[in-house]
Amino acid sequence: MRKTLATAAGLGLATLGMLVPAGTAQADEPAAAPAAATCSDNYNNAANGYMYAYWNDRCEGYLGRSSGVDSDWGNSTGGFQGDDENRATSLLHKGTSGLAVAFYRLTGYSGGHICLTQNEQYASTLVDGADDYGFDRFSSGYVADNRISSHRWVDKDDCSNFMR
């Protein structure tokens, strides 16, 4: 008897499915891909108190974020880990303390620095000569693109080299 009722119920649902038109397919389709993000878009949507790094220009390809210091972007602690070291091409500063973020070529805050201030908000590309601002290089002379290994928050007076 149970088998007969289950079969009848299944047939009833199948028949109902043929009679009632299905809902629009739009609900099942994925939404259209959003327009390409820009650093300005990401800045407006970023959480206060953090610096962000991206592996591509225009703040695309999220690497990570940090509200504190990170002496080694390649280790297993901090906001940046593993293969994040030497991959950043654009940066965003949404800090609230008034401090600048100093980025360093080597781990342990060494190898030269380049700073991003809160007023600058972001550096859309660190590719040498790729923008109108010239060359973003560490104070040691090395190109900054894909060469950041550590960062910390510093007073902007402690910076001798700024992103352009």
trRosetta pair geometry for C-beta under 8 A, 3 or more apart (Angstrom, degrees):
i j d omega theta_ij theta_ji phi_ij phi_ji
1 4 5.7 -54 -151 34 32 112
1 5 6.5 30 153 -16 66 105
2 5 5.8 -56 -149 38 33 109
2 6 6.2 32 154 -19 67 108
3 6 5.8 -55 -146 38 30 111
3 7 6.3 31 154 -19 64 107
4 7 5.8 -55 -147 36 29 111
4 8 6.3 29 155 -18 64 107
5 8 5.7 -54 -144 38 31 110
5 9 6.2 31 156 -20 65 107
6 9 5.7 -53 -145 37 29 111
6 10 6.3 32 154 -20 63 107
7 10 5.7 -55 -149 36 30 112
7 11 6.4 28 154 -16 65 106
8 11 5.8 -55 -147 38 31 109
8 12 6.3 34 153 -22 64 107
9 12 5.6 -53 -148 34 31 115
9 13 6.5 28 155 -16 64 105
10 13 5.9 -56 -149 37 31 108
10 14 6.3 31 153 -19 65 107
11 14 5.6 -55 -146 37 33 113
11 15 6.3 33 155 -19 66 105
12 15 5.9 -55 -148 36 29 110
12 16 6.3 30 153 -19 63 108
13 16 5.5 -53 -145 38 32 114
13 17 6.3 39 153 -24 64 104
14 17 5.6 -52 -152 31 31 115
14 18 6.9 27 151 -17 62 102
15 18 5.8 -56 -155 33 35 108
15 19 6.5 24 152 -14 68 110
16 19 5.8 -62 -145 41 33 107
16 20 5.9 7 167 2 72 112
17 20 6.7 -60 -126 48 24 91
22 25 7.7 46 116 -65 119 71
23 27 5.9 -5 124 19 126 136
24 27 6.2 110 80 -7 80 90
25 28 5.6 -64 -167 45 59 106
25 29 5.9 61 139 -32 84 105
26 29 5.6 -55 -142 30 35 113
34 37 7.4 42 112 -58 120 80
36 58 7.1 20 152 127 113 147
36 60 7.0 -38 -168 -83 92 136
37 41 5.0 -132 -156 77 75 133
37 42 5.6 68 169 -50 123 97
37 58 7.0 146 96 137 69 99
37 59 6.3 -90 122 95 110 93
37 60 5.7 148 62 -89 103 84
38 41 4.8 102 50 5 73 100
38 42 7.0 -144 93 0 39 88
38 58 5.4 -68 -128 -170 56 100
38 59 6.7 67 159 45 29 109
38 124 7.6 -19 -171 -123 80 120
39 42 5.6 -57 -145 44 34 110
39 43 5.9 42 153 -27 68 105
39 58 6.0 -130 -29 -163 83 45
39 59 4.0 126 -93 -11 69 127
39 90 6.3 -126 -83 171 118 133
39 92 6.1 -176 -155 -88 94 105
39 121 7.6 122 145 125 112 102
39 122 4.1 -178 175 119 130 156
39 123 7.9 -158 -125 71 159 20
39 124 4.6 -120 -12 -95 141 86
40 43 5.6 -50 -144 32 29 114
40 44 6.5 28 156 -17 62 104
40 122 7.7 -141 -65 35 45 141
41 44 6.0 -59 -154 35 29 109
41 45 6.5 5 156 0 65 114
41 59 7.9 -172 61 80 82 130
42 45 5.9 -69 -144 50 31 99
42 46 5.9 50 154 -49 69 102
42 52 7.0 -127 155 86 124 157
42 54 7.9 -43 -147 -53 176 139
42 59 4.4 -129 25 135 153 144
42 92 5.9 -109 114 -81 116 161
42 122 7.6 100 77 -96 108 155
43 46 5.6 -40 -141 8 29 119
43 59 7.8 -147 -37 -59 77 174
43 92 5.7 -156 -85 -152 79 120
43 94 6.5 170 -148 -79 69 105
43 121 5.4 23 -130 177 148 114
43 122 5.6 -116 -69 -30 121 128
46 50 6.5 -134 172 68 107 109
46 52 6.0 -119 -125 -21 131 137
46 65 7.8 167 -153 -116 104 140
46 92 6.1 -170 -69 135 159 137
46 94 4.2 -165 110 -40 129 159
47 50 5.4 53 80 8 92 127
47 65 7.5 91 47 156 108 161
47 94 6.8 129 82 105 40 143
48 94 5.7 -122 -117 149 38 103
48 95 7.9 74 -175 -156 64 14
48 96 5.1 42 175 -50 106 123
49 67 5.0 12 142 -126 96 115
49 94 7.0 -18 28 111 28 87
49 95 6.2 42 -137 -132 27 49
49 96 5.2 -33 -77 8 68 109
49 97 7.9 74 -125 -26 70 89
50 65 4.4 18 176 175 132 118
50 66 6.4 138 -152 67 83 26
50 67 5.1 -61 -93 -74 69 77
50 94 5.5 12 62 65 69 104
50 95 7.2 -155 48 -76 14 59
51 65 6.7 169 83 -154 40 70
51 66 5.8 -19 57 61 87 81
51 67 7.9 154 12 -91 69 34
51 91 6.8 -4 179 -175 102 99
51 92 6.7 165 -161 87 57 56
51 93 5.3 -12 -112 -109 91 61
51 94 7.1 173 -89 29 38 66
51 95 6.4 -7 -57 -47 85 99
51 101 4.7 78 -89 -87 156 160
51 116 7.4 124 -136 75 124 128
51 151 6.9 -115 85 139 150 153
51 153 8.0 -179 -21 -79 128 91
52 59 7.2 53 108 -146 123 108
52 62 7.2 -54 -172 -136 112 86
52 63 7.9 138 176 53 68 81
52 64 7.4 -167 -145 102 61 35
52 65 4.6 -27 -97 -99 73 92
52 91 6.9 157 85 -160 58 51
52 92 4.1 -1 54 56 104 108
52 94 7.1 32 -8 6 103 108
53 63 4.4 -40 99 58 94 125
53 64 6.1 5 49 56 97 69
53 65 7.5 178 15 -85 68 45
53 80 6.7 13 40 -89 139 129
53 84 7.3 97 88 -173 135 110
53 87 7.9 102 142 88 121 84
53 88 4.2 -61 -169 -111 118 121
53 90 7.6 152 -158 86 51 48
53 91 5.5 -17 -105 -107 69 76
53 92 7.7 -156 -68 23 30 75
53 148 7.1 -138 -130 78 144 149
54 57 7.9 131 103 -102 118 7
54 59 4.7 147 -8 -148 156 43
54 60 5.8 107 178 58 136 24
54 61 5.1 109 -176 71 86 72
54 62 5.8 -43 -108 -94 81 35
54 63 5.9 -172 -105 -3 21 91
54 88 6.8 84 58 -143 37 73
54 89 6.5 -64 99 58 77 79
54 90 4.6 -13 60 65 111 94
54 91 7.4 -159 21 -73 79 33
54 92 7.5 55 -14 -11 107 103
55 60 8.0 -66 63 101 66 61
55 61 3.9 -81 54 125 90 128
55 62 7.9 -11 5 63 86 11
55 63 5.3 119 -44 -62 84 103
55 87 4.8 -31 -116 156 98 104
55 88 6.7 -85 -96 -103 45 33
55 89 5.9 51 171 10 30 102
56 60 4.3 -37 77 80 121 91
56 61 3.9 100 3 11 100 128
56 89 5.6 -15 -148 60 11 136
56 90 6.9 -16 97 9 41 112
57 60 7.1 11 77 30 38 96
57 89 5.3 -79 -62 134 60 119
57 90 5.2 112 -136 -47 40 120
57 124 6.0 52 -176 152 86 72
57 125 3.8 4 -129 -94 116 100
57 126 8.0 -157 -98 20 86 58
57 127 6.4 -44 -73 -9 126 117
57 130 7.2 -105 -97 121 152 148
58 90 6.4 -134 28 -53 17 167
58 124 5.4 18 -93 -167 44 99
58 125 7.2 2 -36 -57 55 92
59 90 4.8 -115 -68 115 53 136
59 92 5.7 50 -114 -49 129 120
59 122 6.4 -34 -60 -166 128 144
59 124 6.6 -70 -21 -125 85 64
60 90 7.6 61 23 37 55 138
61 89 7.8 39 65 38 127 114
63 80 6.4 17 142 -120 109 102
63 84 5.0 114 -178 -136 113 100
63 87 6.0 153 -106 95 136 117
63 88 6.1 -87 8 -87 160 81
64 79 4.9 152 149 154 120 83
64 80 4.7 176 61 -88 145 68
64 81 7.5 114 -71 12 160 72
64 84 5.9 -17 4 -121 127 149
65 79 5.6 -95 94 -169 35 133
66 69 7.6 114 156 -79 133 2
66 70 5.5 -92 -121 -25 162 122
66 78 6.5 0 -112 177 129 89
66 79 3.1 -149 -80 19 91 154
66 80 6.6 -58 -45 -18 126 87
66 151 7.0 141 66 76 145 123
67 79 7.6 134 9 -62 54 139
68 78 7.5 -125 81 -135 103 85
68 79 7.4 156 49 -22 79 113
68 153 7.7 -90 -154 -3 31 114
69 78 7.7 -71 109 -125 48 122
69 151 6.9 -156 -147 100 58 60
69 152 4.1 10 -123 -112 106 88
69 153 6.8 -110 -73 10 81 77
70 73 6.0 72 131 -79 124 66
70 77 7.9 -175 -136 109 87 74
70 78 3.6 114 -122 -176 103 146
70 79 5.6 -103 -61 38 140 84
70 80 5.4 103 150 34 162 97
70 150 6.1 -157 103 -146 68 65
70 151 5.7 27 51 49 90 81
70 152 7.6 -166 32 -71 47 65
71 78 7.6 -169 27 -62 57 152
71 107 6.1 66 151 -175 72 79
71 108 5.4 38 -177 -91 106 38
71 109 6.3 -60 -127 -24 83 85
71 150 5.0 4 -157 -137 33 130
71 152 7.6 20 -78 -57 68 109
72 75 4.3 50 107 -4 123 111
72 77 7.8 58 66 58 99 87
72 78 7.2 151 64 16 63 145
72 85 7.3 -26 176 -84 62 128
72 107 4.3 25 -103 -139 83 120
72 108 7.2 22 -65 -41 89 61
72 149 6.9 -20 -134 165 49 87
72 150 6.0 -15 -68 -86 32 102
73 78 7.3 -97 -104 94 45 135
73 80 3.9 -25 -139 115 86 128
73 81 7.3 -121 -178 -64 50 19
73 84 4.8 -111 170 99 102 100
73 85 4.0 147 90 -84 98 73
73 86 7.7 164 83 -10 128 53
73 107 7.6 -142 18 -96 67 86
73 148 6.6 64 -11 119 157 82
73 149 5.4 -145 26 -159 106 38
73 150 6.2 -150 -21 -76 87 43
73 151 7.7 55 -61 -1 110 90
74 81 7.5 67 -165 -165 15 35
74 82 6.7 -35 -154 145 52 8
74 83 7.3 34 -126 -97 81 23
74 84 7.0 -157 -83 58 49 71
74 85 3.4 -29 -59 -15 95 143
74 86 7.8 14 -66 5 115 91
74 107 7.1 -79 29 -76 104 124
74 149 6.8 -28 -12 -146 105 87
75 78 7.2 75 69 20 96 110
75 81 6.6 -65 91 -133 43 74
76 81 5.4 55 -129 -152 36 120
76 82 7.1 52 -94 -56 66 73
77 81 6.9 133 28 -97 15 108
78 81 6.5 159 67 -64 76 82
80 84 3.9 -143 -171 111 94 151
80 85 7.1 121 142 -61 117 60
81 84 5.9 72 48 8 29 123
82 85 7.9 -154 103 3 31 88
83 87 6.6 68 143 -41 76 141
84 87 5.7 -110 -163 37 36 123
84 88 7.7 35 176 -47 79 89
85 107 7.7 -24 -127 -69 134 98
85 148 7.5 -138 -151 96 52 58
85 149 5.1 34 -151 -121 102 71
86 146 5.4 37 172 168 70 67
86 147 5.5 10 -127 -110 81 32
86 148 6.8 174 -88 49 34 46
86 149 6.4 10 -51 -74 78 82
87 146 6.0 5 -118 -130 22 75
87 148 8.0 -72 45 51 46 89
88 91 6.2 41 174 -68 128 92
88 103 7.6 -108 77 -151 151 146
88 126 7.0 54 121 13 83 146
88 145 7.8 -135 99 -147 61 43
88 146 6.9 179 56 -88 44 35
88 148 4.6 -14 39 33 126 130
89 125 6.3 -19 160 -140 90 63
89 126 5.5 -148 -159 36 45 96
89 127 6.5 17 -157 -46 103 85
89 145 5.6 31 -121 -147 72 90
89 146 6.4 7 -74 -52 81 78
90 122 6.9 26 173 176 98 104
90 123 6.0 -162 -149 96 63 70
90 124 5.4 -14 -130 -165 124 27
90 125 5.7 -36 -82 -82 96 38
90 126 6.6 -167 -79 -11 42 87
91 101 7.5 -148 167 87 134 137
91 103 7.0 -110 -90 -51 161 147
91 116 5.6 -146 110 -42 130 163
91 122 6.4 -178 96 -151 54 66
91 123 4.8 26 48 42 91 101
91 126 7.3 55 -7 -48 100 118
91 163 7.5 -153 56 -68 124 164
92 121 7.0 -21 -151 158 71 65
92 122 4.3 -13 -108 -104 68 105
92 123 8.0 -139 -67 29 42 59
93 100 7.7 -32 -139 -149 155 52
93 101 5.5 -159 -107 6 112 121
93 116 4.8 -176 -40 124 132 112
93 117 6.9 168 93 108 165 20
93 118 5.7 -129 132 -102 120 44
93 120 6.6 59 37 73 132 88
93 121 6.1 -155 58 -153 86 20
93 122 6.6 -169 17 -75 71 50
94 121 7.8 38 -79 -149 61 70
95 98 7.6 -117 119 1 110 19
95 99 6.1 -78 144 60 154 81
95 101 6.8 164 -27 -47 137 102
95 118 5.4 -99 68 -94 95 104
95 153 6.8 139 -121 -120 153 123
96 118 7.8 115 -94 -128 19 139
97 118 7.9 -167 62 -63 55 139
97 153 6.7 52 61 178 142 143
98 118 6.1 -85 -126 7 31 149
99 118 7.4 91 63 -37 35 112
99 153 4.3 63 118 176 144 101
99 154 6.1 146 -172 66 106 21
99 155 6.3 -71 -126 -84 83 38
99 156 7.2 176 -158 -38 41 74
100 115 4.4 27 153 -177 135 119
100 116 6.4 160 -167 76 86 37
100 117 4.6 -47 -104 -96 98 63
100 118 7.1 -117 -91 -17 52 71
100 153 7.3 154 79 -157 37 59
100 154 5.7 -32 68 70 88 77
100 155 7.2 37 20 146 93 15
100 156 4.2 103 -26 -89 124 77
100 158 7.8 -161 51 57 118 88
100 159 5.5 -45 86 -29 158 141
100 162 7.9 -85 -149 -112 146 95
101 115 6.7 155 78 -152 43 67
101 116 5.1 -11 57 57 96 93
101 151 5.7 9 178 -177 100 121
101 152 7.5 174 -152 91 63 24
101 153 5.9 -40 -100 -99 63 61
101 154 7.6 112 -130 21 17 78
102 109 7.4 52 107 -142 119 99
102 113 4.6 -11 -173 -166 105 132
102 114 7.5 147 -154 71 60 28
102 115 4.9 -32 -96 -94 67 87
102 151 6.4 164 85 -152 51 67
102 152 5.8 -12 57 62 98 72
102 153 7.6 148 14 -120 80 11
102 154 4.6 21 -15 12 121 129
102 158 7.2 -65 -56 104 141 107
102 159 6.1 -163 -92 -93 103 99
103 113 6.5 139 70 -156 42 71
103 114 5.5 -25 61 63 96 80
103 115 7.4 170 14 -91 73 33
103 116 7.2 39 -13 -4 111 101
103 138 8.0 -111 99 -100 84 94
103 144 6.9 76 99 -154 128 119
103 148 4.7 -43 -179 -128 118 118
103 150 7.6 155 -158 87 51 45
103 151 4.8 -24 -103 -98 62 99
104 107 7.8 127 101 -99 120 9
104 108 7.8 -107 116 76 154 42
104 109 5.0 178 -42 -138 162 39
104 110 6.1 76 -180 39 134 23
104 111 5.7 107 171 56 88 92
104 112 7.0 148 -147 81 66 42
104 113 5.2 -35 -91 -96 71 77
104 138 7.4 72 -147 -131 40 127
104 148 7.1 96 63 -150 39 68
104 149 6.2 -64 98 62 82 81
104 150 4.5 -14 56 67 115 91
104 151 6.6 -174 11 -80 81 43
104 152 8.0 20 -15 8 116 87
105 110 7.5 -67 63 108 81 51
105 111 3.3 -115 73 124 101 120
105 112 5.0 35 -2 57 124 90
105 113 7.8 -123 -9 -75 78 35
105 138 4.8 -36 -46 -67 115 167
105 140 6.3 -74 5 37 148 133
105 142 5.4 71 -111 68 147 140
105 144 7.6 -112 -85 -115 85 61
105 147 5.3 -12 -136 145 81 108
105 148 7.2 -77 -104 -106 33 37
105 149 6.3 26 144 15 29 107
106 110 4.6 -36 73 82 117 83
106 111 3.2 124 -2 -21 101 134
106 149 5.2 -19 -156 59 17 144
106 150 7.0 -9 105 11 39 112
107 110 7.3 1 80 37 38 93
107 149 4.8 -87 -57 145 59 120
107 150 5.2 110 -133 -43 42 121
108 150 6.4 -168 18 -29 21 166
109 113 7.6 4 -168 -81 75 115
109 150 5.4 -104 -64 111 51 137
109 152 5.9 -13 -95 1 124 126
110 150 7.9 46 21 41 56 137
111 138 6.7 -17 128 164 78 163
111 140 6.0 -81 167 -1 51 156
111 142 7.3 -28 163 28 97 143
111 149 7.1 48 42 38 147 126
112 138 3.3 97 119 146 120 117
112 139 4.4 -166 -155 58 89 70
112 140 2.7 -116 -54 -5 135 99
112 141 7.1 -128 -102 17 163 50
112 142 6.1 152 54 29 147 100
112 161 7.6 3 180 34 93 155
113 138 6.1 103 32 -153 8 88
113 139 5.3 11 49 4 63 115
113 159 6.8 -118 115 -128 124 78
113 160 7.7 99 69 42 104 81
113 161 6.2 153 92 53 70 110
114 136 6.3 86 -171 180 158 86
114 137 6.9 169 -79 102 131 26
114 138 5.2 -103 -33 -103 99 51
114 139 6.9 -179 -68 -27 61 72
114 144 5.1 -49 21 -90 155 140
114 161 5.1 -68 -109 115 62 109
114 162 7.0 109 -169 -140 72 13
114 163 5.9 84 159 -64 110 75
115 154 7.1 -89 -114 61 123 114
115 156 6.6 142 151 -131 150 71
115 159 3.6 -38 -11 -128 155 146
115 161 6.5 134 10 84 85 58
115 162 5.1 -46 68 -106 89 65
115 163 7.0 -129 86 -9 41 80
116 120 5.5 -122 -165 76 72 133
116 122 7.5 16 -166 -126 135 22
116 123 5.9 -108 -104 -22 124 111
116 162 7.5 121 -88 -157 33 75
116 163 5.1 10 -89 10 80 130
117 120 4.7 101 56 1 78 101
117 156 5.4 28 -105 -105 111 131
117 159 7.9 -136 -65 35 93 159
117 162 6.8 -13 -18 -138 102 121
118 121 7.4 33 173 -74 39 49
120 123 7.1 11 146 -59 124 77
120 162 7.4 177 -55 180 151 112
120 163 6.3 123 167 69 160 107
123 126 6.0 55 133 -67 128 81
123 136 6.5 90 -168 -108 141 156
123 163 4.4 -79 -87 174 132 153
124 131 6.8 115 73 -87 103 150
125 130 5.0 -80 128 87 143 126
125 131 5.3 150 57 -36 114 118
125 136 8.0 179 112 8 58 138
125 145 7.6 2 171 -98 72 118
126 136 4.6 -99 -144 82 71 142
126 143 7.6 124 150 168 94 82
126 144 4.6 -97 -170 95 126 101
126 145 3.9 168 107 -80 96 73
126 146 7.7 178 88 -9 122 55
126 163 7.6 -73 -102 -130 87 115
127 130 3.6 35 89 -9 111 141
127 131 7.6 114 62 -16 87 84
127 145 5.0 68 -88 -91 42 156
128 135 5.3 18 -151 -134 79 88
128 136 7.0 -129 -95 45 55 68
128 137 7.3 48 -110 -67 102 89
128 143 4.6 -60 -60 -128 124 125
128 145 6.2 -114 -26 7 75 126
129 134 7.0 -29 -100 -170 57 34
129 135 5.7 -5 -56 -83 71 81
131 134 7.9 -37 80 21 76 30
133 136 7.4 38 102 -54 116 92
133 163 7.7 36 136 157 150 70
133 164 3.6 168 162 126 111 92
134 164 5.0 -6 50 94 100 158
135 143 7.3 -86 -171 -112 98 82
135 164 7.4 47 57 33 34 135
136 143 7.4 68 85 -159 67 64
136 144 4.6 -67 128 33 96 127
136 145 7.0 99 76 -41 110 81
136 163 5.3 10 -126 -134 116 78
136 164 6.1 -151 -79 30 78 84
137 141 5.9 -13 164 -161 132 26
137 142 6.2 160 -161 81 88 30
137 143 5.6 -56 -105 -99 81 37
137 144 6.0 -165 -115 -25 22 88
137 161 7.4 -82 90 -174 67 138
138 141 6.9 -29 75 35 78 25
138 142 4.8 6 35 58 115 85
138 143 7.8 11 2 72 83 7
138 144 5.7 134 -45 -81 75 84
138 147 7.4 -96 -29 105 124 126
138 161 6.7 99 -174 100 33 157
139 160 5.5 68 -114 78 134 106
139 161 4.1 -161 -74 -10 84 139
142 147 6.1 -125 138 139 121 164
143 147 6.5 119 93 4 68 140
144 147 5.9 -137 -160 56 29 104
144 148 6.7 32 -174 -58 83 90
144 163 7.7 -84 50 -101 168 93
148 151 6.8 13 -179 -54 117 101
154 158 4.5 -98 164 70 121 132
154 159 6.5 134 94 -51 125 88
155 158 4.9 96 66 -6 80 103
156 159 5.4 -46 -162 22 52 117
159 162 6.1 79 140 -71 132 81
